[in-house]
Amino acid sequence: MGGAVTEPVLALSNVSRSFGPIEVLHGVSIALRPGRVHALIGENGAGKSTTMKILAGYQPPSSGTVLLEGRETAFASLGEAEALGISLIHQEFNLAEQLTAEQNIFLGQELKRGLLLDKRAMRARTRELLDLLDCRVPADRVVSQMSNSDKQMVEIAKALLRDTRVLIMDEPTAVLTKAETAVLMRQVRALRGKGTAVLFTSHKLDEVREIADDLTIMRDGAVVFSGPAEGMDEHAMATAMVGREMSDLFPPKTGNFGRMALEVRGLTVPGFAEDISFTLRRGEILGIAGLIGSGRTETFEGLCGLRPASGEVRIKGQPVTLRHPWEALAQGMCYLTEDRKTRGLLLQKGMRENLTLQALRRFARGLIDTGAEEAALTRAIAEFDIRGSRAVRVGNLSGGNQQKLLFAKTMLSDPDIVIIDEPTRGIDIGTKQQMYGLIRGLADQGRAIVVISSEMQEVIGLADRVLVMRQGRIAGEVQGASLTEDAIVRLAMGVGQTAPAMETA
């Protein structure tokens, strides 16, 4: 862990922040010290993002004090904070999509040779930074053509380029694989060893326990714990975050399955998946596991008409052809995307427009019946516990509330078969518990559910049985007593054997 406790390089003292009449931070104090990793955790909407934005110069406090090396300060802008050695790695990528990795890393800090840009030096330095992060993306690759994990590594490389005294990392591992996360953790430790103060936020509490020297826990805009991270396990952290015991994170599995809802035979998605066959019953939750790149998402995008695909599909025993998403929707099958911000929601619109978009015909009487839309939103807010002003732009909602809105939007079409890709990515443990309850509740209503997830415990805790994919094929199936992390990992790595398949009759 970090070295001896020193004086803070950056701190907030009794800071509050209001937006109009609503106070969202209440007397927050936090101190970041050189050579130490300070974890900041809390549920979505707890005030973490606002706290980080004040520390990084994005927003001023409404009251209270920002202290830089013990002296009261007020950053005029983000640029001024960066010039003083404070860098923020955003949860939402802050990259120019049409520029290359190299151009993004050096944007505003270009190297010159005389009057001209020193492209050779910038290319070499970019490669050096990306190699530090084990990122093999070419320096001249345009950002829009990168995977989310490569984009995150470019964001981190930008921060490493600067002479950073304080590095603020907002959910840096949310889109990273375990291997990529391990590389990032090595870099965080290296920065700590050089005397950098690191503020680290993550919903993955095992990462917090692994890396943090100091810990601040927020709930409802206030600090509920501040002190050494040592001695705080995941259970204690989660309980402090949500204000209640989290022992029943996953709802019980009932095993009450009904008739066959979906049968897939020989599904092939060119370039991604081949010869995929499985069945799904009403009331069942089928988990889909596998390593990044195994073809999980692409398989079900192909099934729902989002990608070209071939194969035999039967819904309720009847053969169907699904070439477009609306054809799947017409057959009672919905796909809830893993990418809620780019493909799932209109971030510049309000809750009402987002909620009803997929089922707009239900609200059209020549013109859109906005009164009926508002009534539907009122029901969705209550049913899915969506928090925040109904007039706010969806992009300003917390990640957990965005996910609940996307869930409500999907369920407004009243589907019989629901495919949910990464249901809890980037949301806090309290909201995860809510989402797990909602998903199990859908199955208990007799709907057939597919859950695709990178989180092993999520798949094990939710699913009645799990299909494991590897290199575009189904490597095996596990269920019952065989449904363990070891069994899934072995199949995903190609060294395990499948359990007997479930009957399809």
RODO-2510 file (C-alpha; in nm, 4 decimals, decimal comma):
residues 505
     n   res          X          Y          Z
     1     m     0,0000     0,0000     0,0000
     2     g     0,0963     0,3670    -0,0038
     3     g     0,3649     0,5300     0,2031
     4     a     0,3481     0,7376     0,5190
     5     v     0,0560     0,9768     0,5549
     6     t     0,1538     1,3260     0,4369
     7     e    -0,0213     1,6599     0,4060
     8     p    -0,2934     1,6676     0,1350
     9     v    -0,2045     1,8007    -0,2073
    10     l    -0,5723     1,8575    -0,2929
    11     a    -0,8702     1,8666    -0,0579
    12     l    -1,2307     1,9737    -0,0156
    13     s    -1,3405     2,1160     0,3183
    14     n    -1,7116     2,1236     0,4065
    15     v    -1,8116     2,1635     0,0411
    16     s    -2,1749     2,1844    -0,0675
    17     r    -2,3110     2,2151    -0,4170
    18     s    -2,6572     2,3184    -0,5325
    19     f    -2,8259     2,3143    -0,8705
    20     g    -3,1029     2,5720    -0,8444
    21     p    -3,2917     2,5037    -0,5222
    22     i    -3,1670     2,1430    -0,4978
    23     e    -2,8563     2,0775    -0,2866
    24     v    -2,6788     1,7631    -0,4127
    25     l    -2,3653     1,7776    -0,1937
    26     h    -2,3897     1,8389     0,1806
    27     g    -2,0714     1,9423     0,3615
    28     v    -1,8316     1,7053     0,1856
    29     s    -1,4701     1,6863     0,3017
    30     i    -1,2069     1,4709     0,1322
    31     a    -0,8257     1,4889     0,1276
    32     l    -0,5970     1,3450    -0,1424
    33     r    -0,2369     1,2816    -0,0340
    34     p     0,0794     1,2296    -0,2415
    35     g     0,1755     0,8667    -0,2951
    36     r    -0,1606     0,7287    -0,1832
    37     v    -0,4656     0,5880    -0,3626
    38     h    -0,7903     0,7267    -0,2257
    39     a    -1,1033     0,5334    -0,3246
    40     l    -1,4352     0,7201    -0,3513
    41     i    -1,7381     0,4912    -0,3612
    42     g    -2,1140     0,5174    -0,3308
    43     e    -2,4349     0,4372    -0,5117
    44     n    -2,5234     0,6085    -0,8382
    45     g    -2,6534     0,9505    -0,7428
    46     a    -2,4566     0,9579    -0,4163
    47     g    -2,2614     1,2663    -0,5293
    48     k    -1,9333     1,1099    -0,6436
    49     s    -1,9329     1,2691    -0,9903
    50     t    -2,0074     1,6158    -0,8577
    51     t    -1,7314     1,5775    -0,5980
    52     m    -1,4816     1,4761    -0,8657
    53     k    -1,5851     1,7621    -1,0937
    54     i    -1,5261     2,0156    -0,8167
    55     l    -1,1846     1,8641    -0,7408
    56     a    -1,0906     1,8781    -1,1119
    57     g    -1,2070     2,2356    -1,1742
    58     y    -1,5146     2,1488    -1,3809
    59     q    -1,7546     2,3051    -1,1323
    60     p    -1,7153     2,5485    -0,8413
    61     p    -1,8585     2,4627    -0,5005
    62     s    -2,1657     2,6528    -0,3831
    63     s    -2,0057     2,6779    -0,0386
    64     g    -1,7019     2,5392     0,1364
    65     t    -1,3374     2,5447     0,0364
    66     v    -1,1084     2,3853    -0,2230
    67     l    -0,7527     2,3568    -0,0918
    68     l    -0,4424     2,3076    -0,3073
    69     e    -0,1360     2,2284    -0,0964
    70     g    -0,3142     2,3758     0,2047
    71     r    -0,4043     2,7058     0,0383
    72     e    -0,7589     2,8030    -0,0518
    73     t    -0,8029     2,8128    -0,4269
    74     a    -1,0707     2,8536    -0,6925
    75     f    -1,0007     2,7044    -1,0330
    76     a    -1,1114     2,9379    -1,3096
    77     s    -1,1478     2,6462    -1,5484
    78     l    -1,0619     2,2859    -1,6162
    79     g    -0,7591     2,4090    -1,8102
    80     e    -0,6252     2,5915    -1,5069
    81     a    -0,6602     2,2768    -1,2935
    82     e    -0,4807     2,0703    -1,5574
    83     a    -0,2014     2,3295    -1,5739
    84     l    -0,1581     2,2830    -1,1991
    85     g    -0,1181     1,9064    -1,2429
    86     i    -0,4744     1,7822    -1,1829
    87     s    -0,6053     1,5347    -1,4426
    88     l    -0,9447     1,3687    -1,4669
    89     i    -1,0035     1,0476    -1,6625
    90     h    -1,3721     1,0559    -1,7451
    91     q    -1,6116     0,7643    -1,7206
    92     e    -1,7645     0,8932    -2,0446
    93     f    -1,4894     0,9081    -2,3052
    94     n    -1,3626     1,2600    -2,3643
    95     l    -1,2074     1,1822    -2,7026
    96     a    -1,2394     1,3340    -3,0493
    97     e    -1,3895     1,0402    -3,2387
    98     q    -1,2548     1,1389    -3,5814
    99     l    -0,8973     1,1916    -3,4638
   100     t    -0,6357     0,9200    -3,4162
   101     a    -0,5017     0,7875    -3,0881
   102     e    -0,1880     0,9951    -3,1328
   103     q    -0,3816     1,3139    -3,2118
   104     n    -0,6069     1,2689    -2,9091
   105     i    -0,3193     1,2048    -2,6704
   106     f    -0,1338     1,5199    -2,7794
   107     l    -0,4373     1,7407    -2,8425
   108     g    -0,3471     2,0821    -2,6988
   109     q     0,0044     1,9643    -2,6109
   110     e     0,1475     1,9034    -2,9575
   111     l     0,5238     1,8645    -2,9934
   112     k     0,6894     2,0937    -3,2459
   113     r     1,0145     2,1086    -3,4336
   114     g     1,0499     2,4707    -3,5298
   115     l     0,7168     2,5850    -3,6730
   116     l     0,6073     2,2343    -3,7730
   117     l     0,4555     1,9527    -3,5737
   118     d     0,7069     1,6860    -3,4729
   119     k     0,4915     1,3939    -3,5838
   120     r     0,7719     1,1409    -3,5503
   121     a     0,8312     1,2286    -3,1845
   122     m     0,4591     1,2247    -3,1060
   123     r     0,4154     0,8898    -3,2790
   124     a     0,7055     0,7402    -3,0835
   125     r     0,5808     0,8769    -2,7506
   126     t     0,2273     0,7520    -2,8228
   127     r     0,3596     0,4040    -2,8919
   128     e     0,5632     0,4152    -2,5707
   129     l     0,2592     0,5129    -2,3623
   130     l     0,0300     0,2539    -2,5197
   131     d     0,2948    -0,0159    -2,4755
   132     l     0,3062     0,0705    -2,1040
   133     l    -0,0642    -0,0147    -2,0976
   134     d    -0,0252    -0,3318    -2,3085
   135     c    -0,2513    -0,1675    -2,5667
   136     r    -0,1738    -0,2830    -2,9202
   137     v    -0,3971    -0,0378    -3,1035
   138     p    -0,2016     0,1454    -3,3785
   139     a    -0,1137     0,5067    -3,2992
   140     d    -0,2784     0,6172    -3,6249
   141     r    -0,6059     0,4295    -3,5598
   142     v    -0,9083     0,6614    -3,5635
   143     v    -1,0865     0,6563    -3,2281
   144     s    -1,4289     0,5844    -3,3818
   145     q    -1,2881     0,2521    -3,5074
   146     m    -1,1657     0,1391    -3,1628
   147     s    -1,3245    -0,0886    -2,9060
   148     n    -1,4384     0,0684    -2,5777
   149     s    -1,1472    -0,0886    -2,3898
   150     d    -0,8942     0,0611    -2,6357
   151     k    -1,0624     0,4006    -2,6008
   152     q    -1,0221     0,3762    -2,2248
   153     m    -0,6518     0,3004    -2,2648
   154     v    -0,6116     0,6076    -2,4884
   155     e    -0,7804     0,8160    -2,2153
   156     i    -0,5348     0,6794    -1,9604
   157     a    -0,2399     0,7418    -2,1936
   158     k    -0,3493     1,1082    -2,2191
   159     a    -0,3250     1,1386    -1,8416
   160     l     0,0118     0,9621    -1,8287
   161     l     0,1535     1,2107    -2,0794
   162     r     0,0925     1,5025    -1,8470
   163     d     0,3018     1,5908    -1,5430
   164     t     0,0197     1,4847    -1,3143
   165     r     0,0275     1,5476    -0,9405
   166     v    -0,3352     1,4423    -0,8853
   167     l    -0,5009     1,1806    -1,1044
   168     i    -0,8782     1,1412    -1,0704
   169     m    -1,0091     0,8188    -1,2263
   170     d    -1,3847     0,7866    -1,2765
   171     e    -1,4772     0,4176    -1,3222
   172     p    -1,1597     0,3441    -1,5248
   173     t    -1,2147    -0,0339    -1,5340
   174     a    -1,5854    -0,0381    -1,6294
   175     v    -1,5145    -0,1474    -1,9889
   176     l    -1,1854    -0,3331    -1,9317
   177     t    -1,1213    -0,7064    -1,9269
   178     k    -0,9542    -0,8662    -1,6247
   179     a    -0,6198    -0,8665    -1,8060
   180     e    -0,6555    -0,4990    -1,9020
   181     t    -0,7607    -0,4156    -1,5459
   182     a    -0,4473    -0,5859    -1,4123
   183     v    -0,2344    -0,3669    -1,6429
   184     l    -0,4149    -0,0542    -1,5243
   185     m    -0,3634    -0,1511    -1,1599
   186     r     0,0100    -0,1856    -1,2230
   187     q     0,0146     0,1670    -1,3640
   188     v    -0,1802     0,3025    -1,0665
   189     r     0,0742     0,1449    -0,8304
   190     a     0,3589     0,2908    -1,0374
   191     l     0,2043     0,6387    -1,0172
   192     r     0,1569     0,5969    -0,6432
   193     g     0,5235     0,5004    -0,6151
   194     k     0,6202     0,8232    -0,7947
   195     g     0,4268     1,0322    -0,5428
   196     t     0,1080     1,0955    -0,7437
   197     a    -0,2139     1,1336    -0,5475
   198     v    -0,4778     0,9093    -0,7069
   199     l    -0,8541     0,9313    -0,6580
   200     f    -1,0059     0,6023    -0,7751
   201     t    -1,3779     0,5336    -0,8144
   202     s    -1,5189     0,1932    -0,8999
   203     h    -1,8346    -0,0083    -0,8474
   204     k    -1,6139    -0,3187    -0,8320
   205     l    -1,5475    -0,3363    -0,4617
   206     d    -1,2839    -0,6086    -0,4915
   207     e    -1,0742    -0,3603    -0,6936
   208     v    -1,1211    -0,0967    -0,4245
   209     r    -1,0074    -0,3395    -0,1549
   210     e    -0,7049    -0,4338    -0,3661
   211     i    -0,5765    -0,0868    -0,4517
   212     a    -0,6976     0,1683    -0,1945
   213     d    -0,4977     0,3182     0,0921
   214     d    -0,7728     0,5595     0,1975
   215     l    -1,1479     0,5339     0,1549
   216     t    -1,4403     0,7748     0,1412
   217     i    -1,7961     0,6394     0,1156
   218     m    -2,0821     0,8689     0,0126
   219     r    -2,4562     0,8267     0,0419
   220     d    -2,7224     1,0782    -0,0635
   221     g    -2,4706     1,3575    -0,1181
   222     a    -2,2930     1,3228     0,2160
   223     v    -1,9858     1,1419     0,3465
   224     v    -2,0811     0,8442     0,5657
   225     f    -1,7292     0,7027     0,6103
   226     s    -1,3820     0,8485     0,5717
   227     g    -1,0652     0,6773     0,6851
   228     p    -0,8087     0,4069     0,6101
   229     a    -0,9239     0,1409     0,3643
   230     e    -0,7466    -0,1325     0,5592
   231     g    -0,9919    -0,3562     0,7396
   232     m    -1,2914    -0,2662     0,5195
   233     d    -1,4078    -0,5700     0,3229
   234     e    -1,6577    -0,5665     0,0355
   235     h    -1,9514    -0,6498     0,2597
   236     a    -1,8799    -0,3615     0,4981
   237     m    -1,8319    -0,1208     0,2068
   238     a    -2,1578    -0,2260     0,0409
   239     t    -2,3544    -0,1959     0,3642
   240     a    -2,2187     0,1552     0,4254
   241     m    -2,2974     0,2575     0,0658
   242     v    -2,6613     0,1529     0,0632
   243     g    -2,7465     0,1802     0,4343
   244     r    -2,8770    -0,1760     0,4546
   245     e    -2,7498    -0,5324     0,4598
   246     m    -2,6568    -0,6758     0,1183
   247     s    -2,6523    -1,0444     0,2087
   248     d    -2,9439    -1,1217    -0,0238
   249     l    -2,7905    -0,9686    -0,3355
   250     f    -2,9439    -1,2283    -0,5687
   251     p    -3,3097    -1,3338    -0,5426
   252     p    -3,3825    -1,7060    -0,5009
   253     k    -3,4152    -1,9266    -0,8089
   254     t    -3,7572    -2,0874    -0,8350
   255     g    -3,6999    -2,3424    -1,1127
   256     n    -4,0611    -2,2985    -1,2286
   257     f    -4,0260    -2,3305    -1,6043
   258     g    -4,3118    -2,3384    -1,8524
   259     r    -4,3451    -2,4149    -2,2191
   260     m    -4,0711    -2,3730    -2,4747
   261     a    -4,0398    -2,0058    -2,5694
   262     l    -3,7397    -2,0054    -2,8024
   263     e    -3,5523    -2,2679    -3,0038
   264     v    -3,2405    -2,1809    -3,2025
   265     r    -3,0635    -2,4239    -3,4340
   266     g    -2,7443    -2,3629    -3,6298
   267     l    -2,7424    -1,9847    -3,5893
   268     t    -2,4443    -1,8336    -3,7696
   269     v    -2,3388    -1,4682    -3,7584
   270     p    -2,0658    -1,4327    -4,0239
   271     g    -1,7313    -1,3409    -3,8714
   272     f    -1,8534    -1,3739    -3,5124
   273     a    -2,0431    -1,6937    -3,4336
   274     e    -2,1090    -2,0303    -3,5949
   275     d    -2,3564    -2,3149    -3,5412
   276     i    -2,5169    -2,1803    -3,2227
   277     s    -2,8002    -2,3972    -3,0905
   278     f    -2,9960    -2,3668    -2,7653
   279     t    -3,3441    -2,3643    -2,6156
   280     l    -3,5166    -2,1361    -2,3659
   281     r    -3,8312    -2,1929    -2,1623
   282     r    -4,0803    -1,9511    -2,0156
   283     g    -3,9798    -1,8592    -1,6599
   284     e    -3,6140    -1,9482    -1,7199
   285     i    -3,3085    -1,7245    -1,6983
   286     l    -3,0384    -1,8445    -1,9377
   287     g    -2,6930    -1,6997    -1,8705
   288     i    -2,4397    -1,6442    -2,1493
   289     a    -2,0762    -1,6346    -2,0361
   290     g    -1,7412    -1,6259    -2,2128
   291     l    -1,4329    -1,4131    -2,2572
   292     i    -1,4368    -1,0784    -2,4365
   293     g    -1,4353    -1,1550    -2,8091
   294     s    -1,6107    -1,4911    -2,7713
   295     g    -1,9040    -1,3714    -2,9824
   296     r    -2,1656    -1,3435    -2,7061
   297     t    -2,3079    -1,0037    -2,7975
   298     e    -2,2810    -1,0548    -3,1733
   299     t    -2,4683    -1,3871    -3,1529
   300     f    -2,7737    -1,2269    -2,9963
   301     e    -2,7536    -0,9165    -3,2131
   302     g    -2,7717    -1,1568    -3,5072
   303     l    -3,0635    -1,3428    -3,3508
   304     c    -3,2580    -1,0158    -3,3100
   305     g    -3,1905    -0,8863    -3,6618
   306     l    -2,9249    -0,6322    -3,5678
   307     r    -2,6637    -0,8218    -3,7734
   308     p    -2,6882    -1,0497    -4,0786
   309     a    -2,7428    -1,4067    -3,9604
   310     s    -2,8681    -1,7427    -4,0770
   311     g    -3,0136    -2,0453    -3,9021
   312     e    -3,3431    -2,1833    -3,7769
   313     v    -3,5372    -1,9913    -3,5123
   314     r    -3,8673    -2,0975    -3,3564
   315     i    -4,0708    -1,8825    -3,1190
   316     k    -4,3497    -2,0646    -2,9334
   317     g    -4,2935    -2,3566    -3,1675
   318     q    -4,3438    -2,1557    -3,4878
   319     p    -4,0596    -2,0900    -3,7359
   320     v    -3,9808    -1,7198    -3,7754
   321     t    -3,7528    -1,5069    -3,9899
   322     l    -3,5909    -1,2172    -3,8065
   323     r    -3,4025    -0,9893    -4,0454
   324     h    -3,4718    -0,6628    -3,8632
   325     p    -3,5153    -0,5676    -3,4953
   326     w    -3,8789    -0,4689    -3,5501
   327     e    -3,9513    -0,8183    -3,6801
   328     a    -3,8117    -0,9598    -3,3553
   329     l    -4,0188    -0,7078    -3,1598
   330     a    -4,3314    -0,8110    -3,3508
   331     q    -4,2631    -1,1698    -3,2403
   332     g    -4,2347    -1,0631    -2,8760
   333     m    -3,8543    -1,0641    -2,8476
   334     c    -3,6621    -0,7581    -2,7247
   335     y    -3,2885    -0,6918    -2,6988
   336     l    -3,1582    -0,4591    -2,4276
   337     t    -2,8210    -0,3328    -2,5509
   338     e    -2,4999    -0,3255    -2,3454
   339     d    -2,4281     0,0258    -2,4787
   340     r    -2,7041     0,2318    -2,3228
   341     k    -2,5422     0,5674    -2,3958
   342     t    -2,4755     0,5244    -2,7675
   343     r    -2,7375     0,2754    -2,8823
   344     g    -2,9954     0,2518    -2,6068
   345     l    -3,0946     0,6056    -2,5106
   346     l    -3,1218     0,9540    -2,6602
   347     l    -2,9084     1,1416    -2,4095
   348     q    -3,0223     1,4892    -2,5181
   349     k    -3,3904     1,4039    -2,4750
   350     g    -3,6030     1,3678    -2,1654
   351     m    -3,7314     1,0553    -1,9932
   352     r    -4,0701     1,0619    -2,1672
   353     e    -3,9323     1,0660    -2,5209
   354     n    -3,6885     0,7854    -2,4390
   355     l    -3,9413     0,5668    -2,2617
   356     t    -4,1982     0,5570    -2,5409
   357     l    -3,9742     0,5619    -2,8473
   358     q    -3,9779     0,1861    -2,9051
   359     a    -4,3556     0,1609    -2,8528
   360     l    -4,4505     0,4906    -3,0136
   361     r    -4,7445     0,3460    -3,2111
   362     r    -4,9275     0,2888    -2,8832
   363     f    -4,9245     0,6634    -2,8183
   364     a    -5,0109     0,7913    -3,1669
   365     r    -5,3573     0,9279    -3,2383
   366     g    -5,2586     1,1129    -3,5519
   367     l    -5,0495     1,3214    -3,3160
   368     i    -4,8525     1,1867    -3,0220
   369     d    -5,0673     1,1665    -2,7077
   370     t    -4,8236     1,3283    -2,4650
   371     g    -5,0697     1,2876    -2,1801
   372     a    -5,0652     0,9094    -2,2268
   373     e    -4,6853     0,9233    -2,2496
   374     e    -4,6650     1,1138    -1,9204
   375     a    -4,8943     0,8591    -1,7560
   376     a    -4,6725     0,5768    -1,8823
   377     l    -4,3672     0,7562    -1,7454
   378     t    -4,5334     0,7975    -1,4059
   379     r    -4,5953     0,4219    -1,3927
   380     a    -4,2391     0,3431    -1,5065
   381     i    -4,0841     0,5754    -1,2467
   382     a    -4,2777     0,3971    -0,9734
   383     e    -4,2282     0,0414    -1,1045
   384     f    -3,8565     0,0708    -1,1802
   385     d    -3,7660     0,3228    -0,9086
   386     i    -3,6200     0,5750    -1,1543
   387     r    -3,4864     0,8703    -0,9598
   388     g    -3,4349     1,2240    -1,0856
   389     s    -3,6445     1,5034    -1,2280
   390     r    -3,8661     1,3806    -1,5115
   391     a    -3,7767     1,7004    -1,7001
   392     v    -3,3994     1,6418    -1,6876
   393     r    -3,2084     1,5367    -1,9984
   394     v    -3,1370     1,1655    -1,9786
   395     g    -2,7638     1,2284    -2,0248
   396     n    -2,7652     1,3991    -1,6838
   397     l    -2,9123     1,0995    -1,5014
   398     s    -2,6826     0,8690    -1,3070
   399     g    -2,5756     0,5474    -1,4792
   400     g    -2,8062     0,3364    -1,2633
   401     n    -3,1094     0,5492    -1,3419
   402     q    -3,0245     0,5452    -1,7115
   403     q    -3,0129     0,1656    -1,6970
   404     k    -3,3474     0,1464    -1,5189
   405     l    -3,4995     0,3796    -1,7806
   406     l    -3,3626     0,1604    -2,0608
   407     f    -3,5121    -0,1415    -1,8854
   408     a    -3,8486     0,0357    -1,8578
   409     k    -3,8328     0,1355    -2,2257
   410     t    -3,7719    -0,2262    -2,3246
   411     m    -4,0528    -0,3622    -2,1081
   412     l    -4,3054    -0,1063    -2,2351
   413     s    -4,3319    -0,3240    -2,5491
   414     d    -4,4446    -0,6127    -2,3231
   415     p    -4,2063    -0,8748    -2,4698
   416     d    -4,2268    -1,2462    -2,3913
   417     i    -3,8540    -1,3019    -2,4547
   418     v    -3,6077    -1,0500    -2,3098
   419     i    -3,2371    -1,0533    -2,3996
   420     i    -3,0348    -0,8362    -2,1604
   421     d    -2,6714    -0,7608    -2,2447
   422     e    -2,4511    -0,6532    -1,9497
   423     p    -2,7475    -0,5561    -1,7276
   424     t    -2,5415    -0,3911    -1,4511
   425     r    -2,2330    -0,2506    -1,6234
   426     g    -2,1236     0,0711    -1,4538
   427     i    -2,3914     0,0757    -1,1830
   428     d    -2,3576     0,0536    -0,8076
   429     i    -2,4246    -0,2480    -0,5900
   430     g    -2,7541    -0,1175    -0,4525
   431     t    -2,8931    -0,0630    -0,8022
   432     k    -2,7544    -0,4017    -0,9039
   433     q    -2,9641    -0,5614    -0,6324
   434     q    -3,2704    -0,3807    -0,7691
   435     m    -3,1926    -0,4920    -1,1246
   436     y    -3,1492    -0,8541    -1,0174
   437     g    -3,4867    -0,8415    -0,8475
   438     l    -3,6483    -0,6934    -1,1595
   439     i    -3,4960    -0,9606    -1,3834
   440     r    -3,6027    -1,2466    -1,1575
   441     g    -3,9464    -1,0869    -1,1320
   442     l    -3,9822    -1,0983    -1,5120
   443     a    -3,8968    -1,4679    -1,5107
   444     d    -4,1482    -1,5297    -1,2310
   445     q    -4,4110    -1,3652    -1,4537
   446     g    -4,3422    -1,6357    -1,7118
   447     r    -4,1165    -1,4414    -1,9455
   448     a    -3,8098    -1,6095    -2,0953
   449     i    -3,4864    -1,4260    -2,0124
   450     v    -3,1336    -1,4299    -2,1551
   451     v    -2,8629    -1,2524    -1,9530
   452     i    -2,5256    -1,1885    -2,1199
   453     s    -2,2653    -1,0787    -1,8669
   454     s    -1,8914    -1,0438    -1,8140
   455     e    -1,9384    -1,0636    -1,4358
   456     m    -1,8982    -1,4242    -1,3285
   457     q    -2,0853    -1,3924    -0,9990
   458     e    -2,3721    -1,2179    -1,1767
   459     v    -2,4174    -1,5056    -1,4204
   460     i    -2,3910    -1,7650    -1,1447
   461     g    -2,6206    -1,5773    -0,9065
   462     l    -2,8939    -1,5019    -1,1611
   463     a    -2,9029    -1,7811    -1,4164
   464     d    -3,0791    -2,1149    -1,3940
   465     r    -2,8236    -2,2524    -1,6394
   466     v    -2,5333    -2,1032    -1,8324
   467     l    -2,4045    -2,1456    -2,1866
   468     v    -2,0339    -2,0694    -2,2175
   469     m    -1,9065    -1,9351    -2,5499
   470     r    -1,5553    -1,9603    -2,6855
   471     q    -1,4272    -1,8376    -3,0229
   472     g    -1,7749    -1,7967    -3,1672
   473     r    -1,9101    -2,1355    -3,0591
   474     i    -2,0827    -2,2816    -2,7561
   475     a    -1,8107    -2,4529    -2,5537
   476     g    -2,0504    -2,6110    -2,3069
   477     e    -2,3396    -2,5781    -2,0661
   478     v    -2,3392    -2,5758    -1,6849
   479     q    -2,6277    -2,5894    -1,4398
   480     g    -2,7201    -2,7035    -1,0929
   481     a    -2,4290    -2,8093    -0,8747
   482     s    -2,1938    -2,7761    -1,1749
   483     l    -2,2678    -2,4030    -1,2041
   484     t    -1,9399    -2,2777    -1,0572
   485     e    -1,6821    -2,0173    -1,1512
   486     d    -1,4211    -2,2886    -1,2052
   487     a    -1,6444    -2,4770    -1,4512
   488     i    -1,7236    -2,1620    -1,6497
   489     v    -1,3608    -2,0506    -1,6670
   490     r    -1,2456    -2,3935    -1,7840
   491     l    -1,4997    -2,3974    -2,0664
   492     a    -1,4191    -2,0383    -2,1631
   493     m    -1,0490    -2,1272    -2,1809
   494     g    -1,1116    -2,4482    -2,3772
   495     v    -1,0005    -2,6916    -2,1070
   496     g    -1,3344    -2,7956    -1,9563
   497     q    -1,6066    -3,0439    -2,0375
   498     t    -1,9733    -2,9622    -2,0695
   499     a    -2,2378    -3,0889    -1,8340
   500     p    -2,5326    -3,2803    -1,9837
   501     a    -2,7609    -3,0452    -2,1762
   502     m    -3,1065    -2,9643    -2,0467
   503     e    -3,3952    -3,1540    -2,2029
   504     t    -3,5636    -2,9679    -2,4847
   505     a    -3,8830    -3,1658    -2,5012
***
